[in-house]
Amino acid sequence: MSAPSHPDGTPSVLVAVTTFRRTELLAPLIDAIRANQGTLAADIRIALVDNDPEKSAAPLAHELDVDYIHEPTPGIAAARQAALDGARDGELVAMVDDDVVPQPGWLDALVRVWTASHPAVVMGYVDYVWPEGTDPWIIAGGFMRRRRRVNGQPLEAMATGNVLIDSAQVRSLGVRFDASLGLAGGEDMLFGRALLSAGGKIMASADSVVRDEVPVERTTKEFVRRRTISQGQMRTKLLSRSSSVARTLALRALHLVGGVIRLVVFSARGLFARLRGNVSAHAVLRRRAWFAQGRILGALGRITPEYARAAHSVPSDVRG
């Protein structure tokens, strides 16, 4: 099922901004979206998808003259699914996080790839920009970095933050974001795997770029260590899912053994890289060792939600 047909053949697009208590970022973001509407979408509708139970973004949605979707269930997976559920018949859904800035041509580039091949998902590029003064070791480690693919390149995995989803296709394939993940993360990986298994396609749009300026508080070694370990934990948990208890235990055992081997190898190689003074190699290998450590913890059933929200706090974004 395709997006609605217009006389000129262009689709309609819902631009969904997932947000959680970051109202100060929303007005400039909506301005940037409107400045990037382009020419390849016939109709563009903008909606704030508010994950705050207290509806903190509701007044601003009215002020900015955009649609408002409230999803009180905690977690980015629930918010993203609410965006898909809020799409009108055949409407494509472009999703962006509340802490990014779309660059010129962002939306047209997504629509162009979809128009050429009609994949279920078009994945754009997120350009992470580190603040001035960030430790070179952090930058060299490849933390929060994505590889830029070729336009139209088929992908075997999905990451959110800058995507275009054909809501009609994913609905017909029976694929949904798993809201049961809560604040744990990994919803994009599971969604992508389910979509590919159901016969859907994911393609890249190298020309669709959003800029993500990394906050200073995320530039410390302790932050990237905790984040990387948590990602390793969730990867093991999600890839060990099975309706069979025996199979689940077997998969966990494989991740445990693989994690231990990788931890030993990457730690040893990292030590040698440090002794040689190779900052880049040491940072990359340290990241891989932390991820392996997370895989071990995940196999043992120890899961730390990547986006946990402290009670009565004001989290940094919808991911918490």
Disulfide bonds with the S-S distance in Angstrom:
none
